[in-house]
Amino acid sequence: MNKIKIGIIGHSGRLGKPLLEILNRHPFAEVIYTKSRSKGVQGKLSEVEFMFLALPHGESENYLAELSSIKTIDLSIDHRNDGSWVYGLPEIFRDKIGKATRVANPGCYATSILIGLFPLRGKIKSVNIASTSGISGAGI
């Protein structure tokens, strides 16, 4: 099987660095393009089949015009509430994700909450949730 030619914009940051490590070990992925402020551009964008945006909040919009023909997953919060992007929670939106050209990656809190509540859709009218996690959520 041919490997999917992957690009990562923001490959040296908090999200991009572990993503690059994971994809470099993946048997069906080949990272052929990277771009970051600290390390510049490596590779040819024209050869990318699938792009990951691993950028801080508010920055992904700066790259979308040049990615119009490339399937893209945005790991930031920028497009999670944008109806032109598919919300990337496969347990709920698997069919839509498979056909999408733009996928907004859900966050950890949303994922943990939605996975738990989804089976109750239509059965409850309101819910209150308090979430904490390690360092980012000040949990202990």
C-alpha positions as CSV (number, residue, x, y, z in Angstrom):
1,M,0.0,0.0,0.0
2,N,1.2,3.5,-0.8
3,K,1.9,5.8,2.0
4,I,-0.2,9.0,2.4
5,K,1.9,12.1,1.9
6,I,1.5,14.2,5.0
7,G,2.2,17.8,5.8
8,I,2.4,19.5,9.2
9,I,2.2,23.2,9.7
10,G,3.4,23.9,13.2
11,H,5.5,20.7,13.5
12,S,7.8,22.0,16.2
13,G,5.2,23.2,18.8
14,R,3.3,21.6,21.6
15,L,0.9,19.7,19.4
16,G,3.0,19.3,16.3
17,K,6.1,17.8,17.8
18,P,4.3,14.7,19.2
19,L,2.2,14.4,16.0
20,L,5.4,14.4,13.9
21,E,6.8,11.6,16.1
22,I,3.7,9.5,15.8
23,L,3.4,10.0,12.1
24,N,7.1,9.1,11.5
25,R,6.3,5.7,13.1
26,H,3.0,5.2,11.2
27,P,3.3,2.5,8.5
28,F,0.9,4.3,6.1
29,A,2.1,7.9,6.6
30,E,5.1,9.7,5.1
31,V,5.7,13.2,6.4
32,I,7.0,15.0,3.3
33,Y,6.3,18.7,4.2
34,T,6.8,20.7,7.4
35,K,6.6,24.3,8.2
36,S,7.1,26.3,11.4
37,R,8.3,29.7,12.5
38,S,11.4,28.3,14.2
39,K,12.4,25.8,11.5
40,G,11.0,27.3,8.3
41,V,9.7,25.1,5.4
42,Q,10.9,21.7,4.4
43,G,9.4,19.9,1.4
44,K,7.0,20.8,-1.4
45,L,3.4,21.7,-0.5
46,S,2.3,20.7,-4.0
47,E,3.0,17.0,-3.1
48,V,1.0,16.9,0.1
49,E,-2.1,14.8,0.1
50,F,-3.2,15.4,3.7
51,M,-2.3,18.4,6.0
52,F,-2.3,18.8,9.8
53,L,-2.5,22.3,11.3
54,A,-0.8,22.2,14.7
55,L,-1.0,25.9,15.4
56,P,-1.9,28.2,18.2
57,H,-5.5,29.6,18.4
58,G,-6.3,32.1,15.7
59,E,-3.4,31.2,13.3
60,S,-4.9,28.4,11.1
61,E,-6.9,30.9,9.0
62,N,-3.6,32.3,7.7
63,Y,-2.9,29.1,5.8
64,L,-6.3,28.0,4.5
65,A,-6.1,29.7,1.1
66,E,-2.9,27.8,0.2
67,L,-4.5,24.5,1.4
68,S,-7.8,24.7,-0.5
69,S,-7.2,21.5,-2.5
70,I,-5.6,19.5,0.4
71,K,-7.6,17.5,3.0
72,T,-6.9,19.2,6.3
73,I,-7.3,18.5,10.0
74,D,-7.0,21.5,12.3
75,L,-5.8,20.5,15.8
76,S,-6.6,24.0,17.2
77,I,-9.9,25.3,18.4
78,D,-10.3,27.6,15.5
79,H,-12.9,25.7,13.5
80,R,-14.7,23.5,16.1
81,N,-17.8,25.6,15.8
82,D,-17.6,26.3,12.1
83,G,-20.3,24.6,10.1
84,S,-18.1,24.3,7.0
85,W,-15.8,22.0,8.9
86,V,-16.7,18.5,10.1
87,Y,-16.4,18.0,13.9
88,G,-13.8,15.2,14.1
89,L,-15.3,13.0,16.8
90,P,-15.4,9.6,15.0
91,E,-17.6,7.9,17.6
92,I,-20.4,10.2,16.5
93,F,-19.4,11.6,13.1
94,R,-17.5,8.8,11.4
95,D,-19.4,8.9,8.1
96,K,-19.0,12.7,7.7
97,I,-15.3,12.6,8.6
98,G,-14.6,10.0,5.9
99,K,-16.0,12.3,3.2
100,A,-14.7,15.6,4.6
101,T,-12.0,17.8,3.2
102,R,-11.8,19.9,6.4
103,V,-12.0,18.3,9.9
104,A,-11.9,20.3,13.2
105,N,-10.2,18.1,15.9
106,P,-12.3,18.1,19.1
107,G,-10.5,18.8,22.4
108,C,-10.0,16.4,25.2
109,Y,-12.7,17.9,27.5
110,A,-15.3,17.9,24.7
111,T,-14.5,14.4,23.7
112,S,-14.8,13.0,27.3
113,I,-18.1,14.8,27.8
114,L,-19.7,14.0,24.4
115,I,-18.7,10.3,24.5
116,G,-20.4,10.0,27.9
117,L,-23.5,12.0,27.0
118,F,-24.2,10.9,23.4
119,P,-26.1,7.8,24.4
120,L,-28.4,10.0,26.4
121,R,-29.3,12.4,23.6
122,G,-33.0,13.0,23.6
123,K,-33.5,11.6,27.1
124,I,-32.2,14.5,29.2
125,K,-33.0,18.2,29.0
126,S,-30.0,19.7,30.8
127,V,-26.7,18.7,32.3
128,N,-24.0,20.4,34.4
129,I,-20.4,19.3,33.9
130,A,-17.3,20.1,35.8
131,S,-14.1,18.9,34.2
132,T,-10.5,19.0,35.3
133,S,-7.3,17.4,34.0
134,G,-3.6,17.4,34.8
135,I,-1.7,20.6,34.2
136,S,-3.9,22.4,31.6
137,G,-7.1,22.0,33.7
138,A,-5.5,22.5,37.1
139,G,-6.6,19.0,38.2
140,I,-4.5,17.1,40.7
